[in-house]
Amino acid sequence: MKKSVVKKQQNSKKCLVCGLKNDLGLKASFYEMDNDELIAIFKPREEHQGYPERLHGGIAGAILDETIGRAIMIKDDTFWGVTVELNLKYKKPVPLNQELRVRGRITKDSSRLFEGTGEILLPNGDIAVTAWGKYMKMSNGKITDFKNEELNWQVVLSGDEPKEIEIE
């Protein structure tokens, strides 16, 4: 099933997950969908492996954590999700050198905390890893001395952004 992309979210310079100038990073792109889900697209490389030809489980956790934590930005882009708890279930091996999608959504939202779920989808649509997390809402300035210009926190368009993404 295809869903329409509403908006692309920002990338940064050095983040392990979204940093575009981090040579070892995932360089993931994040898209807000018309069904209030967030989709991350990334292509893990050999530097991200645990077992040969398989994505390291910690890296799988990192992309799921980032995707669920960013999903709150769909409702209010002045907040980020700071992880309080994250639980993962590994169902299938995650291959390297293939474009993958990660889906995340908010399942419970209160004034200070939110909960969400997500999954890493294999190219054939199978679910490889699932996650549930609890996050605290925080503004950028409370997390760190956040300077948009220094971090290159911006929407970076490549010119071939998807208008729709297949998510099932």
N, C-alpha and C positions, 0 to 999 in steps of 0.2 A: 504494500500500500504506500503510495506517495503522499507526502504532506508538503505544504507550501512553506518556504522559508520566509519569515517575517523580517529578520534582522540578523546581521553578523555581529558577534561580540568582539571586544578588543583582544589584542595580543599584547605581550610585553617583550622586553628585550632578553632577559636571562632566566625566566621561569623554566623549570624542567619540563613542564607540560606544554605551555603556550609560547615560550620564548623563541622568537624568530632568529635571535643572534646567539643562541646557545647551541654550540656545535654538537653536543651530546643529547640535546632535548628532543622531545617528540614533535614540536612545531605544530601542535594540534590547532585546528580551526573550530570555532564554536558557533552554532547557528540556532537561533530561536525559531521555533516552529509554530504554526497556526493552531496547534493543539496544546500549547503551553508546555511542551517538552523542549529540552535542549539536546541537540545532537552535536557530538564532537566527531571530527573526521581526522584520522591520523594514519601514518604508515610506519609501523615500528621497523627499526633496522637492526643489524647484527649487534650494535652497541647496547641494545635493549634486551638481549637474550639472557635467560637463565640456563635452561638446558639447550643444547644445540637446536637451532631453528625454532625455538619457542620463546615467547615473550616472558620475561621474568615476572613472577607473581606480584612482586612489589611495585613494578611499573604498571601492571594491570590495576592494582589498587590506587596508584597515583592518578591515572586517567579517570577512573570512576569517581574518586574523591573530588577531583577538580570539576568534573561534569555536574555532579549532584550539587556541590557547593556553589557553582555558578548559576544554577537554575533559579535561584532566588532573584537574580538580576533581571529576569523576565518581568517580574512584578515591580521591582524597585532597584534601579541600577546604582543607587547610592550605597547599597549594602553588599557585602560579600559574606559568604558562609565560612566561618572558622570552625574546623572540625572538632567536635566533642567526642564522637564515637563513630567508628566505621567497622562494619562487618561484611565480609566477603565470602562468597561460595564459588569455588572453582569447579566448573562442570566439564569443560573441554579445553584442550590445549589451544593457545592463541598463536597463530603463525606469524612469522616475520615477513617483511617485504611485500605485504599486501595491504591495500587500503581497507581500514576498518572503521566501523561506526560505533559510537558509544551513545546510549540514550539515557537521559536523566530527567527526573521530574520531582516536584514537591508533593509530598503526601500529607503533611501536617504543617500548619503555620500558625505561630503565635507571635506576640509582640517582640520577644527576645530570641526565641529558638525556632528552628524548623527541622523537619525530617524529610528525607527523600529516598528514592530508590533509583537504581540504574542497572544497565547491563551492557556488556561488550558483545556486539553482534559480529558473527563471522560473515564472510562474503556470501555464503548461501542462506543467511538469515538465522542460523542456529545461534542460541545464546551460549556463550562460552564462560562468562563470569557474571555473577550478579552481586549487587551491593545494596546495603541499607546504611544510612548514616543520619546522625543528629549533628546539627550545626548551630552555632551562635551567630546572630546577625551583628555585623560590625561594619562601620564605615572605614574607608581606606585610611584615613588619618588616625584612627584608633589602633590600627594593626601595626603601622610602621610610619616612618617619616616619608610619606608617599609623595613623590614628585612625578607627575605625568610625563613631563618632558624628558627627564633623565631615564625613566623606565621604558620610554617609548610606548606607553599605554595608549593604544589607539587602534581603531579599526583599520586593518591593512587589507586592501582589496587587490586581488591578483588579476581581476578581469574575467575570470572564468568561475565565479561563485555560482553555486547551484541555485536555481529558483525553486526546485523541489528536491526532496531527498526520499529515497525508498527506505522505509523503516520497518517493514515486516515482510 
